[in-house]
Each structure stands twice: as C-alpha cells, then as structure tokens.
Amino acid sequence: FVGAEQQNRLMENKTGIQFARIQQLWPYLRQALVLFLSSFCIILLTSQVTTGERLSGMYLGQEPPGKSPERFAKGIIPDDLHSGPVFSIDGKTIYYKDMVHDGIMFISESNRGWEIPKPLFVSGKPENSDDPCLHPAGDRLFFSSYDKADNREYIYFCKKDKNAFSEPRKPAGLLNKLDLHWQFSIAESGNIYFSANGNIYISSFEEGKYNEPEKLDS
C-alpha cells in the first residue's frame, strides 16, 4: 500500500508540473493562435477583394465575348443554374434560379465586392419562384411560379422601389390564360412572349393590362 501511495503522489506531482508549464506557456500559445486567426482572416478578405475587383465593370472585368464560348463569371454565378442569369441595368445585381434553392436568388456588388447570395422573397409567398425576367426599364421583375393546387405555372411580377421589391402579384388581364412552361421575355412595350402547348405566344400590354395571348407564326 505504501508503494502505491508513493506512486500516486509522484503522478500528482508530475501532473502538477505539466499543468504549471502549460500555464507558463499559455500566453505565448494564445498570442500565436490570435496571430494565426488574424492572418487567415486577412488572406480570406484579400482573396475576396481581389475577386471582387477582377469581376467588376463591363463583362465583370472579363474579355468581351468572341466566337468561342468561354466560362463566364466563375465563382459568382453558380454552376447548376435552372434559368439564365438576369442582370440589373447598372450591372450590379444578378438574379437567377439554381437547382438547390426553392426560389430566385440574387447577388449584389458593393464596395467590398460581390456579396453572399440571398433569396429574393423571404416571406415564403409564393412558395417557389423561377425564370426571373426584368422589364427593360428595370423597374419591374417578372417571374414564373408553379401552383401545386392548379398543377400549372403562372407569371407574377413585383415592382422595384429603391432597393426593395413589392409583394408579388399576377398581372392584370389574360396573360395567364394559357399554361406556359419555363422562360419568357418582355419587350420595352411591356408585351410578353412565352411558349405554351409547343407554340410561341404574345400577350400584348395595353391600358395597364394584358390581352389574351395570340399564337405567333413559327
């Protein structure tokens, strides 16, 4: 028993000495840890600023398009797009729908570079949004949304007020009379072109509302 007691005391003394050494070294270890984390943050921020500076301006700082297709805005626009990206008039905001999120995402450029992507609609209404399409004037954003109850897609729009959009609603008139599928386009006049039933249609915009879609010769 005496030998065991002596062995326990030796272990306690050894543990105490090791702990004391750690206490002595801790200020230096803490300083080294702070320097490491600071350096890591600086490297991370520097890389973001460099990317932001490089991907900015006309064509996001890349060479103008030529005859051969090239990867555009790598690291800014996702790889898994469901609809083509749409740019604001000033080129500082990109709207898109990817294969990961339920709705339209947007990313904006600031003095720090391109910000983190955010959902365009945070209220959850409509449940899903897709195919963003800006009016040429830049003051209205149109998009499609699938209605589970009706088992079809509808076109919605919202108006832009400074840096925010109004609540989405369906355009007045007969634009949504036909069940469209996927992307569509808007003319400066407000006329909307879309595909339905294997054909291309136009819904003309007159007196604040959309007329019944007419099939185009195609």
Phi, psi and chi 1 to 4 in degrees:
 res  aa     phi    psi   chi1   chi2   chi3   chi4
   1 PHE       -  -37.4  -68.4  104.3      -      -
   2 VAL   -63.1  -39.7  174.6      -      -      -
   3 GLY   -65.0  -38.6      -      -      -      -
   4 ALA   -66.5  -39.8      -      -      -      -
   5 GLU   -65.1  -42.7 -175.2  177.3   -8.2      -
   6 GLN   -62.9  -38.8  -69.6  178.6  -13.8      -
   7 GLN   -64.5  -40.5 -173.1  175.2    6.0      -
   8 ASN   -63.9  -39.4  -70.9  -23.7      -      -
   9 ARG   -65.7  -38.9  -71.9 -179.8  178.5  177.5
  10 LEU   -63.4  -39.5  -70.9  174.4      -      -
  11 MET   -65.9  -40.8  -69.1  -66.1  -64.9      -
  12 GLU   -63.8  -42.6  -69.9  177.3   -2.3      -
  13 ASN   -63.2  -41.7  -68.2  -23.9      -      -
  14 LYS   -63.8  -43.3 -174.8  176.8 -179.1 -179.9
  15 THR   -63.3  -40.8  -57.7      -      -      -
  16 GLY   -64.3  -40.0      -      -      -      -
  17 ILE   -64.2  -42.6  -66.8  173.1      -      -
  18 GLN   -63.6  -42.8  -69.6  177.7  -17.7      -
  19 PHE   -63.2  -40.1 -177.6   74.6      -      -
  20 ALA   -63.3  -39.9      -      -      -      -
  21 ARG   -62.8  -41.4  -71.5  178.6  177.8  175.9
  22 ILE   -63.1  -40.2  -66.9  175.8      -      -
  23 GLN   -61.9  -38.7  -76.3 -176.2  -42.5      -
  24 GLN   -68.1  -37.3  -67.7  176.2  -10.9      -
  25 LEU   -85.5  -15.1  -65.7  174.4      -      -
  26 TRP   -57.4  -44.4  172.3 -117.8      -      -
  27 PRO   -56.0  -38.9  -24.8   36.1      -      -
  28 TYR   -71.6  -39.1  -57.1   99.6      -      -
  29 LEU   -64.9  -40.7  -65.9  174.1      -      -
  30 ARG   -64.8  -41.7 -177.4  174.7   57.6 -175.7
  31 GLN   -63.1  -40.9 -174.7  177.0    7.9      -
  32 ALA   -65.1  -38.1      -      -      -      -
  33 LEU   -65.7  -41.8  179.9   61.4      -      -
  34 VAL   -63.7  -43.0  170.5      -      -      -
  35 LEU   -63.2  -39.5  -70.1  174.2      -      -
  36 PHE   -64.2  -47.5  171.4   76.8      -      -
  37 LEU   -64.8  -38.7  -67.2  175.9      -      -
  38 SER   -64.4  -44.1  -60.0      -      -      -
  39 SER   -63.1  -40.3  -59.1      -      -      -
  40 PHE   -62.9  -43.5  177.2   78.4      -      -
  41 CYS   -64.5  -40.1  -68.2      -      -      -
  42 ILE   -64.0  -43.5  -68.5  173.4      -      -
  43 ILE   -62.0  -42.8  -66.5  172.9      -      -
  44 LEU   -63.5  -47.5 -179.1   61.7      -      -
  45 LEU   -66.3  -38.1  -68.2  174.1      -      -
  46 THR   -62.8  -41.4  -57.2      -      -      -
  47 SER   -65.3  -36.6   63.9      -      -      -
  48 GLN   -68.0  -43.0  -69.3  179.9  -16.6      -
  49 VAL   -63.5  -42.3  170.6      -      -      -
  50 THR   -60.6  -43.7  -58.3      -      -      -
  51 THR   -63.9  -41.8  -58.4      -      -      -
  52 GLY   -63.7  -39.8      -      -      -      -
  53 GLU   -68.3  -38.3  -68.8  176.2  -10.1      -
  54 ARG   -72.0  -41.0  179.6  171.8   55.6   83.9
  55 LEU   -97.3   68.8  -63.7  175.8      -      -
  56 SER  -150.7  162.9   62.1      -      -      -
  57 GLY    80.2 -163.6      -      -      -      -
  58 MET   -58.7  128.9 -174.5   65.6   68.6      -
  59 TYR    54.9   28.2  -65.6  107.6      -      -
  60 LEU    53.2   39.7  -60.3 -174.6      -      -
  61 GLY    77.3    6.3      -      -      -      -
  62 GLN   -99.1  168.7  -61.2  175.0   98.2      -
  63 GLU   -65.5  141.3  -68.6  -65.7  -31.5      -
  64 PRO   -56.4  151.8  -24.5   34.1      -      -
  65 PRO   -62.9  143.0   23.2  -33.7      -      -
  66 GLY  -118.5 -149.8      -      -      -      -
  67 LYS   -82.5  -24.2  -65.0 -178.1  179.2 -179.8
  68 SER  -103.2  131.6  -60.4      -      -      -
  69 PRO   -66.9  141.6   24.2  -33.6      -      -
  70 GLU  -133.7  156.3  -62.8 -179.6   18.8      -
  71 ARG   -64.4  131.7  175.7   65.0 -172.6  -86.7
  72 PHE  -111.2  130.3 -179.0   71.1      -      -
  73 ALA    53.3   51.0      -      -      -      -
  74 LYS   -63.1  133.6 -176.6  177.6 -179.1  179.7
  75 GLY    91.8  -12.1      -      -      -      -
  76 ILE  -110.4  -54.1  -60.2  -62.2      -      -
  77 ILE   -91.9  128.9  -60.9  177.2      -      -
  78 PRO   -63.2  161.0  -19.3   31.2      -      -
  79 ASP   -77.7  -36.4  -61.1  -26.1      -      -
  80 ASP   -97.6   65.1   53.7  -12.2      -      -
  81 LEU   -80.7  144.4  -70.9  176.4      -      -
  82 HIS  -101.2  -27.4 -174.3 -101.0      -      -
  83 SER  -135.2  155.8   63.8      -      -      -
  84 GLY   -65.5  147.5      -      -      -      -
  85 PRO   -68.5  145.5   26.1  -33.8      -      -
  86 VAL  -120.4  130.3  176.6      -      -      -
  87 PHE  -103.1  142.5  -68.4   79.4      -      -
  88 SER   -68.9  166.4   60.2      -      -      -
  89 ILE   -59.6  -39.7  -67.1  179.1      -      -
  90 ASP   -82.2   -2.4   59.4    6.4      -      -
  91 GLY    74.1   11.3      -      -      -      -
  92 LYS  -102.0    0.7  -65.9 -176.0  176.7  -63.7
  93 THR  -137.7  136.5  -55.9      -      -      -
  94 ILE  -121.6  130.0  -53.7  173.6      -      -
  95 TYR  -110.4  139.2  -54.6   91.7      -      -
  96 TYR  -161.0  165.9   62.1   86.6      -      -
  97 LYS  -126.0  122.4  168.5   67.5  172.5   67.0
  98 ASP  -103.3 -175.2   57.3   28.5      -      -
  99 MET   -91.3    2.5  -59.6  -64.5  -70.5      -
 100 VAL  -100.4  -47.2  177.8      -      -      -
 101 HIS   -91.1  157.8  -59.4   89.4      -      -
 102 ASP   -77.7  -19.8  -67.8  -28.4      -      -
 103 GLY  -136.4 -176.0      -      -      -      -
 104 ILE   -67.7  137.4  -63.0  171.6      -      -
 105 MET  -110.2  158.0  -55.7  -67.7  -69.2      -
 106 PHE  -141.3  153.1   76.7   96.5      -      -
 107 ILE  -137.3  135.4 -179.3  171.7      -      -
 108 SER  -120.3  151.8  -61.3      -      -      -
 109 GLU   -97.6  133.4 -175.3 -174.8   18.6      -
 110 SER  -126.2 -171.5   66.7      -      -      -
 111 ASN   -65.0  -20.6  -66.0  -27.3      -      -
 112 ARG   -89.7   -2.8  -61.7 -176.3  -61.8  -88.0
 113 GLY   110.9 -156.8      -      -      -      -
 114 TRP   -81.6  129.3  -70.7   95.7      -      -
 115 GLU   -79.0  177.2  -57.3  -70.6  -15.4      -
 116 ILE   -72.1  137.0  -62.1  174.5      -      -
 117 PRO   -58.6  142.5  -23.8   34.2      -      -
 118 LYS  -132.5  153.5  -59.3  176.3 -177.6  177.4
 119 PRO   -71.2  140.4   24.2  -32.9      -      -
 120 LEU   -70.7  -39.7 -176.7   61.0      -      -
 121 PHE  -114.6  121.9  -55.2  114.2      -      -
 122 VAL  -104.8   -6.7  -64.3      -      -      -
 123 SER   -80.8  -14.3   63.0      -      -      -
 124 GLY    83.6    5.0      -      -      -      -
 125 LYS  -125.7  122.9  -64.5 -178.0  179.4  179.5
 126 PRO   -69.2  166.4   28.1  -34.8      -      -
 127 GLU   -62.6  -34.3  -67.9 -175.8   10.1      -
 128 ASN  -138.3  154.6   58.1   78.0      -      -
 129 SER  -144.6  147.7   55.0      -      -      -
 130 ASP  -155.0  169.8 -156.7  -16.1      -      -
 131 ASP    53.3   57.5  -46.5  -40.9      -      -
 132 PRO   -61.2  142.0   25.5  -34.4      -      -
 133 CYS  -148.5  114.9 -175.8      -      -      -
 134 LEU   -86.6  139.2  -86.8  173.9      -      -
 135 HIS   -64.2  143.6 -173.4  -81.7      -      -
 136 PRO   -51.9  -27.7  -29.0   36.0      -      -
 137 ALA   -75.0  -16.9      -      -      -      -
 138 GLY    82.2    4.2      -      -      -      -
 139 ASP   -99.5   -5.1   59.1  -15.2      -      -
 140 ARG  -137.6  135.2  -76.7  165.0  -73.6  170.8
 141 LEU  -112.2  121.0  178.4   71.1      -      -
 142 PHE  -101.9  152.3  -69.6   73.5      -      -
 143 PHE  -161.4  167.1   62.6   93.2      -      -
 144 SER  -106.7  155.4   66.4      -      -      -
 145 SER  -146.6  134.4  177.0      -      -      -
 146 TYR   -86.4  126.5  176.0   73.4      -      -
 147 ASP   -98.1  113.8 -170.3  -56.8      -      -
 148 LYS   -64.9  -39.3  -65.4 -179.6 -179.2  178.6
 149 ALA   -63.9  -41.8      -      -      -      -
 150 ASP   -90.3  -10.5  -64.8  -17.5      -      -
 151 ASN    55.7   48.1 -169.7   29.5      -      -
 152 ARG  -161.1  170.4   57.2  157.2  -65.4 -175.6
 153 GLU  -101.1  147.6  -65.1  178.1   66.2      -
 154 TYR  -126.9  154.7  -68.1   97.1      -      -
 155 ILE   -95.4  131.3  -67.4  178.7      -      -
 156 TYR  -119.1  168.7  -72.1   77.9      -      -
 157 PHE  -151.0  160.7   84.0  101.3      -      -
 158 CYS  -144.2  149.8   49.2      -      -      -
 159 LYS   -94.9  144.9  -68.0 -176.6  177.4 -179.1
 160 LYS   -95.3  127.5 -172.0  173.4 -176.8  179.8
 161 ASP  -122.9  103.7 -178.1   15.9      -      -
 162 LYS    58.6 -112.0  -65.0 -177.6  179.2  179.4
 163 ASN  -105.0   10.6  -64.8  -35.6      -      -
 164 ALA  -128.3  157.7      -      -      -      -
 165 PHE  -108.2  150.0  -77.2   98.9      -      -
 166 SER   -73.7  172.7   63.6      -      -      -
 167 GLU   -65.1  135.6  -72.9  -65.3  -38.7      -
 168 PRO   -64.1  145.5  -18.7   31.6      -      -
 169 ARG  -153.1  161.4   64.9  177.9 -173.6  -89.4
 170 LYS   -77.8  141.6  -64.6  176.3 -177.4  177.3
 171 PRO   -64.2  149.6  -19.7   32.2      -      -
 172 ALA   -71.1  147.1      -      -      -      -
 173 GLY   107.3 -153.8      -      -      -      -
 174 LEU  -109.7   21.4  -58.9  173.2      -      -
 175 LEU   -56.6  -41.5  171.3   62.1      -      -
 176 ASN   -91.0   21.2  -76.4  -56.3      -      -
 177 LYS   -65.6  -36.0 -176.7  176.5 -179.6  178.4
 178 LEU   -99.4  152.8  -63.6  177.9      -      -
 179 ASP   -86.8   99.8 -177.9    8.4      -      -
 180 LEU   -80.3  168.7   81.5  154.8      -      -
 181 HIS  -140.4  126.1  177.3   63.5      -      -
 182 TRP    71.0 -145.3 -138.0   -5.2      -      -
 183 GLN   -78.4  161.4  -64.8 -178.3  -97.2      -
 184 PHE  -146.6  173.7   53.5   93.5      -      -
 185 SER  -136.2  157.5   60.4      -      -      -
 186 ILE  -126.2  131.6  -54.3  173.8      -      -
 187 ALA   -86.7  166.5      -      -      -      -
 188 GLU   -60.4  -29.6 -171.9  173.1    0.9      -
 189 SER   -71.6  -13.6   60.7      -      -      -
 190 GLY   100.1  -10.1      -      -      -      -
 191 ASN   -61.9  141.0  -63.5  -14.8      -      -
 192 ILE  -115.5  133.1  -68.6 -177.3      -      -
 193 TYR  -111.2  133.0  -60.7   80.9      -      -
 194 PHE  -152.5  168.2   61.8   92.2      -      -
 195 SER  -108.1  143.6   62.5      -      -      -
 196 ALA  -160.1  137.5      -      -      -      -
 197 ASN    56.3   32.4  -55.7  -39.2      -      -
 198 GLY    78.6   10.6      -      -      -      -
 199 ASN  -128.0  166.3  -62.0  -63.0      -      -
 200 ILE  -104.1  132.1  -60.8  176.9      -      -
 201 TYR  -122.5  158.7  -70.0   82.4      -      -
 202 ILE  -126.2  135.2  176.2  176.4      -      -
 203 SER  -116.1  107.9  179.2      -      -      -
 204 SER   -76.8  145.7   56.5      -      -      -
 205 PHE  -103.5  115.2 -174.9   68.2      -      -
 206 GLU  -140.2  132.6  -64.3  178.9  -15.5      -
 207 GLU    53.0   41.8  -61.7  179.1   -5.6      -
 208 GLY    81.7    8.6      -      -      -      -
 209 LYS  -148.5  165.0   62.0 -178.5 -179.1 -179.9
 210 TYR   -99.3  135.4  -77.1   91.1      -      -
 211 ASN   -81.1  170.2  -63.7  -36.8      -      -
 212 GLU   -61.5  133.2 -177.5  172.0   -6.5      -
 213 PRO   -59.4  141.0  -23.5   34.0      -      -
 214 GLU  -118.6  137.0  -62.1  178.5    4.7      -
 215 LYS   -75.3  136.0 -173.0  175.5   70.0  172.2
 216 LEU   -94.2  153.1  -61.4  177.4      -      -
 217 ASP   -71.4  123.5  -66.4  -27.0      -      -
 218 SER  -149.5      -   58.5      -      -      -
